[in-house]
Amino acid sequence: PPPPPPPPPPPQFQAEDGIRDVLGGLVGSEMCIRDSFHATFEVTVDMESVLTPPNIPEPPYSPNYPDIPDIPFKKYQEVHGEGNATHLGNTEVMIEQWWRPMLTPPPPPPGEPFHEWSGIGCGELYFTAANGDLLLADYNNAIAVHLAPDYVETTLTGNFKDGGTGRFANAEGEFLWEVQFYPFDNFGTVTVTGEIMYSK
């Protein structure tokens, strides 16, 4: 009998196949950037938002603080600022926040101009990058407050979150927010440090 026919040649390689295979092999961290985050801003409080707050309901505070007294001393604020941030470049920031004290600030000890107290707050933060991409963040936790004769220092922690635009549509991460604010001048400086992850 005649010999069997030779096997068919292998299919011709297509460049699209290689691209598909490479993309198919990418997972998690290979599709994202995970890096440190640092930003500095100069901020002011929108005094109109304090004096005549918008008619929006006060959001619920973190369940970590279920026994907060419903005291009248609570404030709504809008804060606006500009600065520079890693991964965003020149950046505008806007904050919508509620806050209230957990403890009434005690008077400072004799001869000591500073005193400490704590509060709680919750807020939404909007970072607009130089190219228009929007990075979202929020916080809902305790705030450490350091009162001095002419300025206030506050420290809180928050989280980057999804829902932004462009590179930051699926952002996540954590940050520390530190403020030194001069209420008589309505001016403050903010430093933000943390870690962020977002799509390439």
C-alpha positions in Angstrom: 0.0 0.0 0.0 1.1 3.6 -0.6 2.7 5.4 2.4 0.4 7.6 4.5 0.3 11.3 3.5 2.6 13.6 5.5 0.9 15.5 8.4 -0.4 19.0 7.6 1.9 21.9 8.3 1.4 23.8 11.5 -0.9 26.8 11.3 0.7 30.0 10.4 1.6 32.1 13.5 -0.6 35.2 13.9 0.7 38.3 15.8 -2.7 38.7 17.4 -2.3 35.3 19.0 0.8 36.4 20.8 -0.7 39.6 22.0 -3.7 37.7 23.3 -1.5 35.2 25.1 0.5 38.0 26.8 -2.6 39.8 27.9 -4.2 36.6 29.1 -1.2 35.9 31.3 -1.4 39.3 33.0 -3.1 39.2 36.4 -3.7 41.5 39.4 -0.6 43.5 40.1 0.7 43.3 36.6 -2.3 45.2 35.3 -2.0 47.8 38.1 0.4 50.3 39.6 0.9 50.0 43.3 3.0 52.8 44.8 3.5 55.2 47.6 1.3 58.4 47.5 2.4 61.8 48.6 0.7 65.2 48.2 0.8 68.7 49.6 -2.0 71.3 49.4 -2.9 74.8 50.4 -6.6 74.9 51.5 -9.3 77.2 52.5 -12.8 76.6 54.0 -15.8 77.7 52.0 -17.4 79.9 54.8 -20.7 80.0 53.0 -21.0 76.2 53.4 -20.4 76.6 57.1 -22.9 79.5 57.7 -25.6 78.2 55.4 -24.9 74.5 54.9 -26.7 72.8 52.0 -29.9 70.9 52.7 -28.3 67.4 52.7 -28.7 64.8 55.4 -25.9 64.2 57.8 -24.4 60.8 56.9 -24.2 58.0 59.4 -21.0 57.9 61.3 -18.8 54.8 61.5 -20.4 51.8 63.4 -17.1 51.8 65.4 -18.6 54.8 67.4 -22.2 53.8 68.2 -22.6 55.8 71.4 -21.9 59.3 70.1 -24.1 61.8 71.8 -26.4 63.8 69.5 -24.9 67.1 70.5 -25.7 70.3 68.6 -22.1 71.2 68.1 -21.6 69.6 64.7 -20.3 71.2 61.5 -20.6 70.8 57.8 -17.7 72.2 55.8 -16.5 72.3 52.2 -12.8 72.7 51.8 -11.0 73.6 48.6 -7.4 73.6 47.7 -4.6 73.2 45.2 -1.3 71.5 45.2 0.8 68.7 43.8 0.5 65.0 44.2 2.4 62.0 43.0 0.6 60.2 40.1 -1.7 63.2 39.6 0.6 66.2 39.0 -0.9 69.6 39.7 -4.1 68.8 41.6 -7.2 70.4 42.8 -8.9 69.0 45.9 -12.4 69.4 47.3 -13.7 67.9 50.5 -17.2 67.7 51.8 -17.2 66.7 55.4 -19.2 66.6 58.7 -17.5 66.5 62.0 -18.3 66.8 65.7 -16.4 66.6 68.9 -16.5 63.4 71.0 -15.2 65.2 74.1 -15.6 68.9 75.0 -12.2 70.5 74.7 -10.9 71.1 78.2 -9.1 74.3 79.1 -5.3 74.1 78.8 -3.3 73.6 81.9 -1.9 76.8 83.5 1.0 78.1 81.4 0.3 75.6 78.6 -1.1 77.1 75.4 -1.9 73.8 73.8 -4.5 71.2 74.6 -5.7 68.0 72.9 -9.1 66.7 72.1 -10.7 64.3 69.8 -13.6 64.3 67.4 -15.2 62.2 64.7 -15.8 63.0 61.1 -16.8 61.6 57.8 -16.2 63.1 54.4 -15.8 62.6 50.7 -12.6 63.8 49.0 -12.3 64.6 45.3 -8.8 64.9 43.7 -8.8 66.2 40.1 -5.5 65.5 38.3 -3.7 67.7 35.8 -5.2 65.7 32.9 -8.7 65.7 34.3 -8.7 62.2 35.9 -10.7 62.1 39.1 -9.5 60.2 42.2 -12.0 59.6 44.9 -11.4 59.0 48.6 -13.3 59.1 51.9 -12.9 58.9 55.6 -15.1 58.0 58.6 -13.3 57.7 61.8 -11.8 59.5 64.8 -9.9 62.7 64.4 -7.0 63.8 66.6 -7.1 67.5 67.2 -4.3 69.7 68.6 -5.4 73.2 69.5 -2.9 76.1 69.7 -3.6 79.8 70.2 -3.7 80.6 66.5 -3.9 77.3 64.6 -5.4 73.8 64.7 -3.7 70.6 63.8 -5.8 67.6 62.8 -4.9 64.1 61.8 -7.1 61.4 60.3 -6.9 58.3 58.1 -8.9 57.5 55.0 -9.2 55.3 51.9 -8.9 55.8 48.2 -11.8 54.1 46.5 -13.3 53.2 43.1 -15.8 55.4 41.2 -13.3 57.9 39.8 -12.4 58.4 36.2 -9.6 57.5 33.9 -6.7 55.7 35.6 -8.5 56.0 39.0 -11.8 54.3 38.1 -10.8 51.3 40.3 -8.4 53.0 42.7 -7.8 51.7 46.2 -5.4 52.3 49.0 -5.0 54.1 52.4 -3.7 57.5 53.4 -2.8 59.7 56.4 -4.2 63.3 56.2 -2.4 65.9 58.3 -3.6 69.5 58.5 -2.3 72.7 60.0 -5.0 75.3 59.8 -5.1 78.9 60.8 -8.8 79.8 61.3 -8.3 83.5 61.7 -6.7 83.6 58.2 -8.9 80.8 56.7 -5.7 79.2 55.4 -4.1 75.8 55.9 -1.6 73.3 54.6 -2.3 69.7 54.1 0.1 66.7 53.8 -1.2 63.4 52.5 0.9 60.2 52.6 0.0 56.6 51.9 -0.2 53.9 49.3 -2.4 53.8 46.2 -3.2 51.2 43.5 -4.8 52.0 40.2 -5.0 50.8 36.6 -2.2 51.4 34.2 
